[in-house]
Amino acid sequence: FKQKTAYEISLGLVGSEMCIRDRQKNAMQAVYVLGGIMAIAILFNTLLINLSERDSELATLRVLGASRTRLAVILTVEHTFIGLVGGIAGALASIAYYAGMSNAFSTWAFHIPVIIDSTVFLQIIGFVLVAALLTTPVGILRIGRMNLLEVVARHER
């Protein structure tokens, strides 16, 4: 049995702390990816619901002479609004969640301060906005493939 020096012990502790930090970093990256996938899926679903509810309206506009470009601009503005509202709501919810977790994990001996970084707040809003805008081309393609007569006839029944 060989006695370890204080230097060897400190190297082992630093190595294990770095290992814990790497695991925490990987876990957080996994949460970020999962959150991004969820945001895109929810926005895509919102887009499809929005289009399916408005098929007759969009088809009527096309029959009355509205161009595909005009409808694409309308959809883009709507999804920009949805992305901004969703991004702001998500950022505010994340702050509330962060404050709640900080409160839950803080004790008399250990306190986690709630520090809100405005760049992270803007990144959340920006990501949701970009995700909303990236799902818009699917709606534009759907409008382009729409059978106008069938949709208008279905609406009149």
N, C-alpha and C positions, 0 to 999 in steps of 0.2 A: 504494500500500500504506500503510494507516494503522496506526500503532502503537496497540495497545490499552493502556489504563491498567490498573493493578493492580485497581482497583475493577471494571472491566468483566470482567476475567478471573475474579475471585472470583464475580461474579454468574453467569457462565457455568458455573462449577464447581458452585455451589449449585443452579442449575437442573438440571444433569445428575444431581446426587446425588438431588434430589427426584424426578426422572423414574425413576431406578433404584429408589427406595423405593416409588414408586407401582406399578411393575411387580412388585416383590416382594410388595407388599400384594395385588395382583390375583391373583398366582399362589397365594398362601396362601389367599385366599378360594375360589379354584377347588378347592384341595385339601380345604378344609373341606366344601364342597358335595358333592364326590365321596365323601368319607368318610361324610357323612350319608346320601347315597343308598345307599351300600353297606351301612351299618348297618341301614337300613330294609329293604332287600332281603333281607339275611341273616336278620333277625328274622322277616320275613314268611314266608320259606322254612321257618324253624324251626317257626313256628306251624303251617303247613300239614302238615309232616311229623309233628309232634306229634299233630295232629288225625287224620290219615289212619291213624296207627298205633293210635289209641285210639278209632276210630269205634265198634267193637263195645262197648267198655267204656262209652262215653258213651251209646250207644243203650240198653244194658242198664239203666243208671241211670235213663234217661228212662222206660223201660217199667216199672221198679219203682217209679216215682212221684217221682223227683227233679224238681224244677221247673227251668225254664230259668234262673231267677234263681240257683238254687243252683249249677248248672253254670257260669253266667257268673262267679260268685264264685270257683269253683274255677279256671277258666281265668285270671281276673285275677290271682289269687295266684300261679299257676304262672308267668305271664308277668312278673310283678313280680320273682320270684326269678330268672328267666332274664335279665331286664334288669339287675338288680343284679350278678349274677355276670359277665355280659358286659361291663358298664360297668367294673367293677373290673379285669377281665382286660385290657380295652382301655386303661384308664388306665395300668396297670403296663407293658403292652407299649409304650405311647407313651413312657413314661419310659426304658425300656431302649433304644428306638430313638433317642431324643434323646441319651442318654449315648453311644451308639455313634457317632452322627453327630458329636457334639462331639469325641470322641476321634479320629475319622478326619480331621477338619478342623483340629485343633490341631497346631501345630508349635512349634519352639523359639522362633520369633519372634511367634507369634500363638496365643492360647489362648482357647477358648470355654468359659466356666464353665457347669456344669450347675446351673441354679437352678430348683427345682421350686416352682411357685406352686400352693398348695392350692386356690385358687378355680378354676383351670383343671382340676385333677384332679377336683373335684366337678362341674364343668360337663360333662366327658366322661361321668362316671357318670350324671349327670342326663339328658343327651341320649339315651344308650342306653336308660335306663329309660323315658323318655317315648316313644321310638320303639317299645319293646316294648309299652307300654300302648296306643299308637295302633293297633297291628296286632291287638289283642285283639278289637275289635268284628267283624272279619271272621270269626274263629272262632266268636263267639257267633251270628252270622247263619248260619253253616254248621250249627251245632247245631240252630238253629230250623228249617232247611229239610230236615233229615235225615229220610229215610223209615225209621222205627224198625223196622218189620217186615222190610223188605228187609235192613237191616244185621244184625239179629239172626239172620235165616235164613242169610245169607251166612257168618256167624261159626260156625254150627253145622255147616256142611258139612265 
